Amino acid sequence: MSCTEQFETRGLVIREVRTSEADKLLTLLTPERGKVTVSGKGVASLKSRHMASCQLFSYSSFILKKTKKYFYIAESETIECFFGIRYDIERLALATYICEVVDYLALEEVADDDLLRLTLNTLYALSEKKDADLSLLKAAFEIRAASVSGFTPDLNACGVCGTVSLRHGTYLDVMNGRLLCPDCSKEYVSGLKETDEGISPIFIKITPSSLEAMRYAVSAPIKRYLSFSIPGEEKEAFAYSCEKYLLHISNTVSNRLNITETL
């Protein structure tokens, strides 16, 4: 890429770091190039025309130009700021967590339109749906983010014997991204052993309702992936399973990045 090439895109600000009183270093999630690091000279100033478009959670159109090290902002225009997030501390905290997850999962110079659309739809629900169940939203985002990042768990049948008749006593084998039916789980779960790397396997007992919720969150169209409910007593199990699965995926991504850097 030449030093003078211009890049026009839409991007969501998923991270901001103040480098001076008026300057920021921004991380944008874009459909064409995944994560892009952008130098925001003067964008934190109240006088800057870029101030609104360069805030955390803002989705904006940008014209970027390349310097030797970073892109810098030539032009920008706000598309959506998700103002509703900023008036509630719990929604603000969850939106910040979502952007941190996305920053961790997204790769630089790798197109990721699905992850961007997922994040935008989730932030919209946080901002506009005042009756949204935040714990349910968080869990659904976690399992769907893992899925669009290439780590979709096999939730259709037992990963060992292939049975589709899953009932109480089914387990989620987190490390292998599969289910274990009640019969197969007796062999695997009762004989817990460390892997060759010294890591203990993670098996989570999963209820029929939480399994159906996971299946829906993973496979539904992104615009409707939050359109489901789950009985209150099973919501906690659903949330726990999704969080544990994403945590394992995050460790896997981290290990892969470390290997890549070593090579």
N, C-alpha and C positions, 0 to 999 in steps of 0.2 A: 504494500500500500504506500503510495507516495505521500510526502509530508503535507501536500496541499490538497489532498483528496477530501471531498465533502461527503458527509454521511447523513442522510435524512431518515428519521425513524420515529416511532412512538415508543415511549419507555416509562416504566414504573420505578419511582425512586424507592429502593428497598434498603438503602443504607446511606447515612450521611455522617461525615466526620469534619468537624470544624478544624481548619488549618490556620485560621487567623480570625480576627474580629469580623471580617466581612466575607471571607473565603471558605468554601467547602470542597471536600472531595466526595463525589457522589458515586454510588453504584446504581446503575440502571439495569432493569431486566427488560430486554428487547426481544421481539419475535425473531429477528433475523440473525442476531449475534449472541443471544443469551445475555450473560452479564457483560456490561461495559463500564469501565472506570472513567469517570469524567471529572475534569477540573472545573470547578465553579467559581471563577474569579468574581468577587463582589456580589454573589447571589444572596448572601445573608444580609445585605444592606437593605434598610427600609426603602431606599431610593431605587433599588434595582428592579427593572422590569421583569427579571427572571425569578423574583423571590417566591411567588406562589407556585410556579411550575417546578421549582427545585426543592420543595419541602418533602420530608419523608411521607410516604403514602401517595404522593401526587402522581397522577398519570397524565403525561403531557406529550406533545409533539416537539421534536428537537431537530435542529440542524447542527450537526457536530463537525468540527474540523480537527484534524490530527496534528499534534506537535510531535516532538521526538519521543515523548514518554506517554502523554495522555491525550485523549480527546478534550476539547474545550467547547463550551456552548457558544455558538454564534447566534442562534435564534431559538426561542422556545414559546410555546403557547399551551396553557393549561386546558386539559380535556376534562379531568375529574379530580377533585381533591378529597373526596370521602369525608366531608366535614363532620358527619354524625359520629365518627370514631373519636373525635377529639373532645367531645363533651362528656364522656363517660370513662372513668379511670379503668374499669375492667375491660371495656372494649379497646381502649388504647393499649393496654398491656397485651391483650391477645393479638391485636394487629401487629404490634412490635415483634412478638414471638413468631408470627406467621412470616414476616419479612426476614427474620433471622434464619428460619428454616429454609426459606427460598434461597437466600444468599448462600447457604451451606450446600444446597443440592444443585443449584444452577452452575453451569460451567461457562467460562469465558470463550467467546468465539464459537459457541455451539448453539445453533438455533433451537429455541424451546418455546414455541407458541403455545403448546398445551399447558405448560407450567405457568406461563403468563396469564392465560385465560382463566385458569383455576384460581390464581391469586386475586385477579380482578373481581371475579364472581364472589369470592369469599369476603373480600374487603367490602364489596357492595352490600352483602347481607349483613355484615357487622355494622355498617353505616346506616342502612335504611330500614332494616327489619327490627323494630323496637321490641318485638316479642320473641326474638331469636333465643334459643337455648344455647348459651355460649359453650357449655361443656360438650354438647352434642356437635356443635359447629366445629370446635377444635378437633374432636376425634375424627369426624368425617374428613376434614382437611388433611389430617395426618396420614390416614390410610390412602387417600387419593393422591397426595403429594408423592408418597412412596411409589404408587402405581405409575403415575405419569413420568417418574424418573427412571422407570425401567425395572422396578422391583415389585411387580404385581404378584400378590400371593395367590396360589391355586386354592380357590375356595369352593370348587365344584364337587369334589369327591375326596375320599380318603387318599392321601398321597402314597400309601403303602399297598392296600388291597384294591382300591378303586371303587369301593362301595359308595353309593350316593345317598344311602339311607342313614343320614346323620341325625343323631338325637342327643339327649342329655348324656354327658360322659365324653363328648367330642373335645379334642384338644387342638389348639393352634400351635404348631411346631414353628416357632418364630424364626429360628436360625435357618430352617430349610424352606420357609415360605409355603407351608402346606398344612393340611388338616390330618388329624389322626382319629379314626373312628373309635368308638368305645372298646372294641375288641383289640385293635392294633395298639391302642394307647396303653393297654395293660403291659405289653411287652416293653415298649419304649420308655414310658414315664416311670414305671416301677424300677427300671434298671438304669437310672440316671448315671451317666458317666461323663467325665471330662473328655473333650476332643483332644486330638493330638497336640493342639496348640495350648492346651491347659484351660480351655474355656468351657464352662458348664452349659449344657443345652438349656433352652428356655421353652417350657411347655406351659400354655395357659388354657385352663378349662374354659370352654366357650359355650354359651347357651344358644338354643335355636334362634331366639329373637336377635341376639347380638350378631350371630352369623349372617342372618338375613340382612341386617343393617350394614354389615361390612360388604356384603355382596352388592348391595344397592349403591353404596358410596363409591365403590370401585368402578362399577360398570355403567351407571346412569350418565346421560348427557351432562356435560359440565354445568350447563345452565340450570339443571334440575337436581344436581347431586345432593343438595341439602334438603330436598323435599321429601322427607320421611320422618317418622316418629318411632319411638321405641318405649316399651313400658318402663316406668320410673325405676323399678327395682333391678332392671337389667341394663340400664344406661351406664351404670358405673363399670360393669364388666366390659361393655363395648368400648368405653373410653380408655380403660386400662389396656385392653388388647391393642388398640390402635396406637397408643402412645409407646408401648413396648416395642411394637413392630417398627415404628419410625426410628426409635432410638437405635435399634439394631442396624437398620439401613444406614443411619448416619455414621455409625462406626465402620460399616463396610465401605462407604464412600470415602471416609477419612483414610482408611487403610489403602484404598486404591490410589488416592491422591499421593500418599506418601511413597508408594511403589513407583508411581510415574515420575515423581520428583527425583527419586534415587536413580532411575534409569536415565 
